[in-house]
Amino acid sequence: MTLALEGVSKKVGAATHIDDVHLSLERGSLNVLLGATLAGKTSLMRLMAGLDVPTTGRVLVDGRDVTGWPVQRRSVAMVYQQFINYPSLDVYENIASPLRVARLPKAEIDTRVREAARLLKLEPYLDRKPLNLSGGQQQRTAIARALVKRADLVLLDEPLANLDYKLREELREELPRVFAASGAVFVYATTEPSEALLLGGNTATLFEGRVTQFGPTPQVYRRPDDLTTARVFSDPPLNTLSARKADGQVILSTGAEIRTSGPLAAVPDGEYTIGFRAHHLTFEPTGSDGIAIPAIVSVSEITGSESYVHLDASAHRLIALVPGVRRLEPKSPVTAYIDPRHLFLFDTGGRLAAADPALRAA
């Protein structure tokens, strides 16, 4: 099955929830919807499923217009952020429930249930009730119930958001394997760039109901089409500085100068925005081409394996994500460094004007 959205929009009163979305999703593909809360991820999934009808545009399945079809006429399964299971049924019957509703033969039900349980490592828990399971096992049960339907379209709306860190990491590692074994079109919504990168596949970045970019996940991350996409795909937030190019020099709003070699040499003179991610800002010199940024420490946040250091540089607030424990006292002066190969250059319209052709901004 292929799923295509052609100019799909959704308005509720005067509010636009989804704005002119064009997407084409192929059979067997994993597609991540990445965006902040209220960016439109759930609204877009509801349109894909047939739970809502678009205000404008069409939804096509294998080239056939199914825009007005209700969810009951579509081959769709959905898993929500809050896992939903039947508390009076054991895991086996929870997984089997949609197959029993479809009145499939008993032998086929058993085969499908045990296959899904094997994929999601639920075989030891088939006779347990949901209340006797961990949160991760309960969410696995909900995912297994969606998979067992063998739906052509499987929608997962932030399915790991309510789980603790260990369980989330465990399921994140397993889900790509489960997706690859299924062959359906998978759509997975998340607010976390790191989750999109871990899952791989394709990513659509969403902002205020618009899809700003869609493509292979590493490509969207490393070479965002515009400043909005770069911000959506950056956590901690993308660092930005104003810049001006004139007479072969790029001058940052911090006063630093950048030699206009490589991609920077090809852009015309004018005003720009420089963007770079937090883990590319360091406190060690980055070589002869490195850009030095004098700053004042605002606050340090130590997580154990890494430290977030918030800096005031001229009129800008920057964030450095550095490995290990870095205890920097507030108001202390420091010099931060950025390798110019890790810079994005955006024009006044927010479009990408230059980035390292080797995609060093990983």
C-alpha positions as CSV (number, residue, x, y, z in Angstrom):
1,M,0.0,0.0,0.0
2,T,1.1,3.6,-0.7
3,L,-0.5,6.4,1.2
4,A,-0.5,9.9,-0.3
5,L,-1.7,13.2,1.0
6,E,-2.3,15.8,-1.6
7,G,-2.7,19.4,-0.5
8,V,-4.4,18.3,2.8
9,S,-5.5,21.0,5.2
10,K,-7.7,20.9,8.3
11,K,-9.4,23.9,9.8
12,V,-11.5,24.0,13.0
13,G,-13.3,27.3,13.1
14,A,-10.8,30.0,12.3
15,A,-7.8,27.8,13.5
16,T,-5.7,26.0,10.9
17,H,-4.5,22.7,12.4
18,I,-3.0,21.2,9.2
19,D,-1.8,23.5,6.4
20,D,-1.4,22.2,2.8
21,V,0.5,19.0,3.5
22,H,1.9,16.9,0.6
23,L,3.3,13.5,1.6
24,S,3.8,10.1,-0.1
25,L,4.5,7.1,2.1
26,E,5.6,3.8,0.6
27,R,4.8,0.2,1.7
28,G,7.3,-1.1,4.2
29,S,8.5,2.3,5.2
30,L,9.0,3.8,8.6
31,N,8.0,7.5,8.7
32,V,8.6,9.7,11.7
33,L,6.5,12.8,12.3
34,L,8.8,15.1,14.4
35,G,7.5,18.3,16.0
36,A,6.8,20.0,19.2
37,T,3.6,19.6,21.1
38,L,0.7,21.1,19.1
39,A,2.7,21.0,15.9
40,G,0.0,19.0,14.2
41,K,1.3,15.4,14.5
42,T,-1.9,13.9,16.0
43,S,-4.1,15.9,13.7
44,L,-2.2,14.6,10.7
45,M,-2.5,11.0,11.9
46,R,-6.2,11.4,12.4
47,L,-6.5,12.5,8.8
48,M,-4.4,9.5,7.6
49,A,-6.6,7.1,9.6
50,G,-10.0,8.5,8.4
51,L,-10.9,9.6,11.9
52,D,-11.2,13.2,10.6
53,V,-12.0,14.5,7.1
54,P,-9.7,17.2,5.6
55,T,-11.1,20.6,4.9
56,T,-9.3,20.6,1.6
57,G,-7.1,18.2,-0.3
58,R,-7.2,14.4,-0.9
59,V,-6.1,11.2,0.8
60,L,-5.1,8.5,-1.6
61,V,-4.4,4.8,-1.0
62,D,-2.7,3.0,-3.9
63,G,-3.9,5.9,-6.0
64,R,-7.6,5.6,-5.0
65,D,-9.3,8.6,-3.4
66,V,-10.4,7.5,0.1
67,T,-10.9,11.0,1.5
68,G,-14.4,10.5,2.7
69,W,-14.0,6.9,3.9
70,P,-14.5,6.3,7.6
71,V,-11.8,4.5,9.6
72,Q,-13.9,1.3,9.6
73,R,-13.4,1.0,5.8
74,R,-9.6,1.4,6.0
75,S,-6.9,-1.1,7.0
76,V,-5.6,0.9,9.9
77,A,-4.2,0.2,13.4
78,M,-3.3,2.9,15.9
79,V,-1.3,2.9,19.2
80,Y,-1.7,5.9,21.5
81,Q,0.7,7.6,24.0
82,Q,-1.5,6.3,26.8
83,F,-1.4,2.5,26.4
84,I,-4.9,1.0,26.3
85,N,-5.6,-2.6,27.2
86,Y,-8.6,-4.6,28.4
87,P,-7.9,-5.1,32.2
88,S,-10.2,-8.2,32.5
89,L,-8.4,-10.0,29.6
90,D,-5.0,-11.6,29.7
91,V,-2.3,-10.6,27.3
92,Y,-3.2,-13.4,24.8
93,E,-6.8,-12.2,24.6
94,N,-5.9,-8.6,24.5
95,I,-3.8,-9.3,21.4
96,A,-6.4,-11.6,19.9
97,S,-9.4,-9.2,20.5
98,P,-9.5,-7.6,17.0
99,L,-9.1,-11.0,15.4
100,R,-12.0,-12.4,17.4
101,V,-14.1,-9.4,16.3
102,A,-13.2,-10.2,12.7
103,R,-14.3,-13.8,13.3
104,L,-11.1,-15.3,12.1
105,P,-10.6,-19.1,12.5
106,K,-9.3,-20.1,15.9
107,A,-6.1,-21.6,14.4
108,E,-5.3,-18.4,12.5
109,I,-5.9,-16.3,15.6
110,D,-3.5,-18.5,17.6
111,T,-0.8,-18.3,14.9
112,R,-1.0,-14.5,14.6
113,V,-1.1,-13.9,18.4
114,R,2.0,-16.0,19.0
115,E,3.8,-14.5,16.1
116,A,3.2,-10.9,17.4
117,A,4.1,-12.0,21.0
118,R,7.4,-13.4,19.7
119,L,8.2,-10.2,17.8
120,L,7.6,-8.1,20.9
121,K,9.0,-10.6,23.4
122,L,5.7,-11.2,25.2
123,E,5.6,-15.0,25.1
124,P,6.3,-15.4,28.8
125,Y,3.4,-13.1,29.7
126,L,0.6,-14.3,27.6
127,D,-1.4,-15.6,30.6
128,R,-1.0,-12.4,32.7
129,K,-3.5,-9.6,33.1
130,P,-2.3,-6.1,32.1
131,L,-2.2,-4.9,35.8
132,N,0.4,-7.5,36.5
133,L,2.7,-6.2,33.8
134,S,5.3,-3.4,33.7
135,G,4.5,-0.2,31.8
136,G,6.8,-1.4,28.9
137,Q,5.1,-4.8,28.8
138,Q,1.7,-3.1,28.7
139,Q,2.7,-0.9,25.8
140,R,4.2,-3.9,24.0
141,T,0.8,-5.5,24.3
142,A,-0.9,-2.5,22.8
143,I,1.6,-2.5,19.9
144,A,1.1,-6.3,19.4
145,R,-2.6,-5.8,19.2
146,A,-2.1,-3.3,16.4
147,L,0.4,-5.5,14.6
148,V,-1.7,-8.6,14.7
149,K,-4.4,-7.0,12.6
150,R,-1.9,-6.9,9.7
151,A,-3.2,-3.5,8.8
152,D,-1.7,-1.7,5.8
153,L,-1.2,1.5,7.9
154,V,0.0,1.5,11.5
155,L,0.0,4.8,13.4
156,L,2.0,5.2,16.6
157,D,1.3,8.5,18.4
158,E,4.2,9.0,20.9
159,P,3.9,5.4,22.1
160,L,6.9,5.6,24.5
161,A,6.3,9.0,26.0
162,N,4.8,7.7,29.3
163,L,7.5,5.1,29.9
164,D,10.6,5.4,32.1
165,Y,14.0,5.9,30.4
166,K,15.1,2.2,30.6
167,L,11.9,0.9,29.0
168,R,11.9,3.6,26.3
169,E,15.5,2.8,25.3
170,E,14.6,-0.9,25.2
171,L,11.6,-0.5,23.0
172,R,13.3,2.1,20.8
173,E,15.9,-0.5,20.0
174,E,13.3,-3.2,19.2
175,L,10.8,-1.2,17.2
176,P,12.8,-0.9,14.0
177,R,13.2,-4.7,13.9
178,V,9.5,-5.1,14.4
179,F,8.7,-2.5,11.7
180,A,11.0,-4.2,9.2
181,A,9.3,-7.6,9.8
182,S,5.8,-6.2,9.2
183,G,5.9,-4.7,5.8
184,A,3.1,-2.1,6.6
185,V,3.4,1.7,6.3
186,F,4.4,2.9,9.7
187,V,3.9,6.4,10.9
188,Y,5.5,7.3,14.3
189,A,5.0,10.6,16.0
190,T,7.6,12.0,18.5
191,T,8.7,15.3,20.0
192,E,12.3,14.1,20.3
193,P,14.9,14.5,17.6
194,S,17.0,11.8,19.2
195,E,14.2,9.3,18.9
196,A,13.8,10.2,15.2
197,L,17.5,9.6,14.6
198,L,17.5,6.3,16.5
199,L,14.4,5.0,14.5
200,G,15.8,6.1,11.1
201,G,13.6,5.7,8.1
202,N,12.1,8.9,6.8
203,T,11.3,12.0,8.9
204,A,8.7,14.8,8.3
205,T,9.4,17.9,10.4
206,L,6.2,19.7,11.5
207,F,5.8,23.3,12.6
208,E,2.4,24.9,13.2
209,G,0.6,22.3,11.1
210,R,3.0,22.5,8.1
211,V,5.4,19.9,7.0
212,T,8.7,21.8,6.5
213,Q,10.7,19.0,5.1
214,F,10.4,15.3,4.4
215,G,13.1,12.8,3.4
216,P,15.6,10.2,4.8
217,T,16.1,11.0,8.5
218,P,19.9,11.5,8.3
219,Q,19.5,13.8,5.3
220,V,16.9,16.0,7.0
221,Y,19.0,16.3,10.1
222,R,22.3,17.0,8.4
223,R,21.0,19.3,5.7
224,P,17.8,21.1,6.7
225,D,16.1,23.1,4.0
226,D,15.4,26.0,6.3
227,L,15.9,27.5,9.7
228,T,12.6,26.2,11.0
229,T,13.5,22.6,10.1
230,A,16.9,23.0,11.7
231,R,15.2,24.2,14.9
232,V,12.6,21.4,15.0
233,F,15.5,18.9,14.5
234,S,17.7,20.3,17.3
235,D,17.6,19.4,21.0
236,P,19.0,21.3,22.9
237,P,17.7,24.3,20.8
238,L,19.7,25.4,17.8
239,N,22.2,28.1,18.5
240,T,21.9,31.1,16.2
241,L,23.9,34.3,15.5
242,S,23.4,37.1,13.1
243,A,26.0,37.4,10.4
244,R,26.9,39.7,7.5
245,K,29.0,39.0,4.5
246,A,30.8,41.8,2.8
247,D,34.0,42.2,0.8
248,G,34.9,38.5,1.2
249,Q,34.4,38.4,5.0
250,V,31.7,37.1,7.2
251,I,31.3,39.0,10.4
252,L,29.2,37.5,13.3
253,S,27.2,39.5,15.6
254,T,29.6,38.5,18.4
255,G,32.4,40.3,16.4
256,A,34.1,37.1,15.2
257,E,35.2,36.8,11.6
258,I,34.9,33.8,9.4
259,R,37.1,33.1,6.4
260,T,34.9,32.7,3.4
261,S,36.3,29.4,2.1
262,G,34.2,26.5,0.8
263,P,30.4,27.0,0.7
264,L,30.6,30.4,2.3
265,A,32.6,31.8,-0.6
266,A,29.8,31.1,-3.0
267,V,27.0,33.0,-1.3
268,P,26.4,36.7,-2.2
269,D,27.0,39.6,0.2
270,G,24.2,40.3,2.6
271,E,22.6,39.5,5.9
272,Y,22.4,36.0,7.2
273,T,21.7,33.8,10.2
274,I,24.3,31.3,11.3
275,G,23.0,28.2,13.0
276,F,24.9,25.4,14.8
277,R,24.0,22.6,17.2
278,A,24.9,22.6,20.9
279,H,27.2,19.6,20.7
280,H,29.4,21.4,18.2
281,L,30.1,24.3,20.6
282,T,33.2,23.3,22.6
283,F,35.7,24.8,25.0
284,E,38.7,23.5,23.2
285,P,40.2,25.1,20.1
286,T,39.0,23.4,16.9
287,G,42.0,24.2,14.7
288,S,43.3,27.1,12.8
289,D,39.9,27.8,11.1
290,G,38.0,27.5,14.4
291,I,35.7,30.5,15.4
292,A,36.4,31.8,18.9
293,I,33.3,33.2,20.7
294,P,34.0,35.1,24.0
295,A,31.1,34.5,26.4
296,I,30.0,34.6,30.0
297,V,28.7,31.5,31.8
298,S,25.1,31.8,32.8
299,V,24.5,28.4,34.3
300,S,25.9,24.8,34.1
301,E,23.6,21.8,34.2
302,I,25.4,18.5,34.9
303,T,23.6,15.3,34.0
304,G,26.6,12.9,34.8
305,S,27.6,11.8,31.3
306,E,27.4,15.3,29.9
307,S,27.0,18.9,30.8
308,Y,24.8,21.7,29.4
309,V,26.5,25.0,29.7
310,H,24.4,28.1,29.0
311,L,26.4,31.1,27.8
312,D,25.8,34.8,27.2
313,A,27.7,36.0,24.1
314,S,27.1,39.6,23.4
315,A,23.3,39.8,23.2
316,H,22.9,36.1,22.4
317,R,22.2,33.1,24.7
318,L,24.0,30.0,23.5
319,I,24.0,26.4,24.7
320,A,27.0,24.1,24.7
321,L,26.6,20.4,25.2
322,V,29.9,18.9,26.3
323,P,30.8,15.4,27.5
324,G,31.5,14.6,31.1
325,V,31.3,17.0,34.1
326,R,32.1,20.6,33.5
327,R,31.7,22.8,36.5
328,L,31.9,26.4,35.3
329,E,31.0,29.1,37.8
330,P,28.2,31.5,36.8
331,K,29.5,34.9,35.5
332,S,32.9,33.4,34.7
333,P,34.4,34.4,31.3
334,V,35.1,31.6,28.8
335,T,35.9,31.2,25.2
336,A,33.8,28.8,23.2
337,Y,34.8,27.5,19.8
338,I,32.9,26.3,16.7
339,D,34.3,24.5,13.7
340,P,33.0,26.4,10.6
341,R,32.3,23.0,8.9
342,H,29.5,22.6,11.4
343,L,27.7,25.8,10.5
344,F,24.5,26.3,8.6
345,L,24.0,29.6,6.8
346,F,20.4,30.8,6.3
347,D,19.3,33.8,4.2
348,T,16.9,36.5,5.4
349,G,14.0,34.3,4.3
350,G,15.2,31.4,6.5
351,R,16.2,29.2,3.5
352,L,19.5,27.3,3.7
353,A,22.1,29.3,1.8
354,A,25.2,27.2,2.6
355,A,26.3,24.1,4.5
356,D,29.4,21.9,4.4
357,P,28.9,19.7,1.3
358,A,30.3,16.7,3.3
359,L,27.4,17.1,5.7
360,R,29.7,17.6,8.7
361,A,26.8,19.0,10.8
362,A,26.0,15.5,12.1
